[in-house]
């Protein structure tokens, strides 16, 4: 989820913590717990700083080790060590319990969007992405904000947040049902479907579609239960060639391939260089595919420059490549 929603979730957990008699009995512990749960709700996303290095490291590692089983165990310990420096008289055991809950809930809710996490690492490096909730879901955020406001106005946190979580649980069930119905429609339209990527958008009834059949990739959108196909691409295996082999060793393209499950590729030759481009088919936006990896090589197969990330126009992509070291 986005940062704002994780903060709201942290406040909600902090409010529930006031039902804990040990927390409620000490203002110091109450304050420490509120800080701890908000920190715990944000901590797994500290890997966002990898963007400062480059997109390749960010794509390979975001929601990876920081969302793993060892990290879920270590984040609360790190947080309580820091918080206890400022609140030495706080009950550390109860601070740990509620901070641990905040970290677990962060990782748990991230599993439900299309990006997913490596939540079962180190047992498996597989990305778990259920694809039913957008990274920012206005309904989930709004329900949290309303519940927090009601609590601030004096309502008991127990009934307030139990009601909130019940509403959100029903919402998740409804989203799974919506996704299931779309999958049924896809199977009816494409009996030879091999794989479906159904990704939520910020609009409640709109879903991105990237469908793999035996011979083609189909890209479209579901609106309600209606399926609209915008582009169809012939499935062409990646050729075995020196150009492709060299390009695949580039860190940007390697990061793209580790993340993208459905893509097409292009190789274009120019007067002074060769360009290899891989295009993720899951995120079509306004007739453009914004998530790409591009590697430019000279004719001696030396890599000139490369890039991977989100670019929303060809003009901006060209500008980005022109600025990269040659």
N, C-alpha and C positions, 0 to 999 in steps of 0.2 A: 504494500500500500504506500501512498505518498506520506511525506513527513507530517503534514497537518493532521491526517487521520491517525497516524501512530501517536502523536501527542495527545489527541482527544481520547484515544484508547487508554493511554497512560493515566490521564486524569480520572477516567471512569474506574480503572482498577484501584487508584488511590482512594477514591470515594468509597468503594466497597471495602477497602482495608480498614476504614473507620468502624466497621462492624466487628472487627477483631478486638476483643476486650483488652488485650495487651497494648495494641496500638492506640485505642481510644483512651486508655488510662494515662497516657503520657503525651503531652503536646510536643515534646522533643522527638519522640518516636513517630508521631503522626507526621510531623514536618519532614523528618528524614525519609519516611516511607514514600511520601508524595514525590520527593525529589528522586528517590531510588526507582520508583516505578516509571516515571517519565523518562529517566535515563535508560532504564531497561527496555522501554518501548522504542527507543531510538538507537541503542547501541549496535545491533546487528547491521545497521546501514552505514556504519562508519567506514565501510569499504568504499563508499562513494568518493573518498579522497583519492582513489586510484585514478580518477579522471584527470587529476593534476599531472600524472605521468603520461598516459596516453589512453586512447579509447580501447586499444587492444587489451591492455591489462584490465581495464574496467569490465569489458565484455566477458573476458575469461573468468573473472573472479567475483564480480558483483553477485551477492546472494549465494556465494559458494561457501568457503570455509567459515565465514562469519555467521552463517546460518546453520552450521553443522552441529552434530550432537556434542562434540567436545566444546565448541564455542558456547552453546546454550548453557553448558555447565559452568564455564569460566566467566562469562559476562557478569552474572550476579556477584561472584566473588570479587571481581575487580571493582565493581560499582560500590559494594559495601565497604571495601577498604578505603576508597576515596571519600565516601559520604561520612564514614566514621571519624575521619579527621576533623570534620566540622561539627559532628554531632556525637561526641564520645560517649554520651550518656544514653544514647538510643539503644533499644533492644535489638541487637544484631541478628539474632535468630529470626525474629519476625520481619525485620528489614530484608533478610535474605529470602524468606518465603515469598513475600509479595513482589520483590524484584525478579525472582526466578519466574513467577507467574507472568510478569510483564514480558520477559524475554521469550518465553514459550509461546505466548499469544501472538507476539510479533511474527515469529517464524511460521506459526500455524496459519495465520491469515494470508501470509505471502504465498502459500502453496496454492491458493485458490485463483490467482490471476494467471495470465498467459506467460509471463516471464518465468515464474516458478522459483524454486530454490533447490539447493543440494542438501535438503534437510536430513537425509539419511547417511550422509558422509560421516565416518569413513567406511561404512559398510558397502556403500555404492556411490559412485559419482554421478549417477543418473539425476537429471533435472526433473523435479516433480512439479508439474504445472497443470492444474485442473481446468483452468481457462473459463471460469464462470463469473469472476468479478474483475472489473477494470482496475487498473492501478489506482485511479481515483474514482471512487464510487460516491456520487453526491448523496445518495440515500443513506448509506452507512454513516457518512460524515455528519449529515444533518440530524440523524437520530441521536448520535452521540452528543452533538451540540445542544439539542433540545433537552436531553436527559441531564446534562451537566448544568444547564440553566435552571431546570426545575430543582435540582439538588441545591444550587446556590441560593435559591429562593426559600429554602427551608424544609423541603420534603425529605423524608427518610431515604437514605441511600439504598436500603434493601429493596423495597418495592420498586423504587425508581429504576434501578439498574437491572434488576431481575426482569422487569417488564421490557427494558431496552434490549437485553440479550435475547429474550424470547422472540421479540419482533425481528431482530437480525437473523436469528436461526431460521425462522419461517421464510425470510427473504432469501437466504442461501438455498433453502429447499426449492423455492420457486425458480431461482436462477438455474439450478440443476435441471429442473423440469423443462424450462425454456430451451436449454441447450440440447437436451435429449430429443425434443420435438424437432429442432432444426436438423439434428443428425438423421432422424427418420426421413425428413424431406429430402435430404441430400442423397440418401440411399435409394429413394424412389426415383430421383432424377438421374442418378448415375449408378446403375446396378453394378458396374465394374469398379466401384470405388475401392482404392487400396488404402488410402489414408485421408483423414480429415483434420484440418487445423481450424478450429472454430474459436475465435478470439473476441472477447467482449470489447465494446467501445464505450465511450463516456455516455452515449445515448442508450437508454434502457432497452429499447427494442431492436437496436442495430448491432450486428455482429460481423466482424471480418471473416471471410471464408477463403481458405486456400486448400483446394481439393486435388488429391492425386488419384488419377485413374491409371489403368494399365498403359495407356499411350500418351496421356496429356496431363498438364497442370491446368486447373481451372481456378480463376481468381474472381471473387465476387463479394456479395454482401447479403446477409439475411436481414430482412425488415419484417418484424413479426415472425410469421412462418412462411413468408414468401422468399424464394431464392432468386437472386439476380446475379447473373454471370457477366462480368465485364471484359475479361481477357481469357484467352485460351492459348497455351504454349505447348508445343510438341515436346515430349520428353526426349531429350538428346543426351546420351551418356557423356560424361566428361572424357575427352580423348586422352590417350596416353601420349604425351609429347613433352619435349624438353622445356617448352615455354610454360606449360601448366605445372610441371614438376618444380621448376624454379619458383614460380609464383606461389605455390602452395607452401613453400618454406618461409615465405614472408610472414612476420608475426601478425600483421593486420588481417591477412586472408586466413591464416590459421585460426585466429580468434573468431572470425566470422563463421568458419565452418564448424567450429566447436559449439556454436550457439544456434545456428540456423538449421532447422530440420527440413525446410522446403525452399528451394531456390532454383534459378536458372543462371546460365553463364554465357558470356560473350568474349570473344577474342577479336580485337580490331587492330589492323596494321596501319601505321601512319608512316610518313616519310622518314621520321627520325626515331620512332619508338613503336613498341607493341603495347597494347593495353588489354589487360585481363580484368574482366568485371564479373562479380558474382552479385546477384540481386535477390534479396529475400522477398518472397511472394506473399508474406502474411500481412503486410501493413500498407496496402495500396491506399493512397490518399490523393484525391483530386487528380486522377489519371497518372499519378507518379508513384514510384516505389522508392521510399525514402531511405530504407536501410540497405546499405551496399558495402562491398569491399572492392577496391580498385588497386591494381598493381600495374605500374608502368615499367617496362624494361627496354633497354637498348637492344640492338640487333646482335650484340655479343652475349645477351642474356644476363646482363648486369641489371639489378633492380635500381631504377632511377628514383622512384618515390612510391609510396603506397598510402592508402587511407581506408579506414573502416568507421562507420558511424551513421548518423542520421543526417541526411541532406535532402532538403525539400524542393530542389530545382536543379536542373542540369547546369545552369549558370553558376549557382553557388558551389556545386561540386567542382567545376572547372577552376573557379577562383581558389578553392581550398587546395587543389592539386598544384596550382601555380605557386602558392605560398610555401609549399612543402620543400624541404631540401632536395636539390638535384645533384 
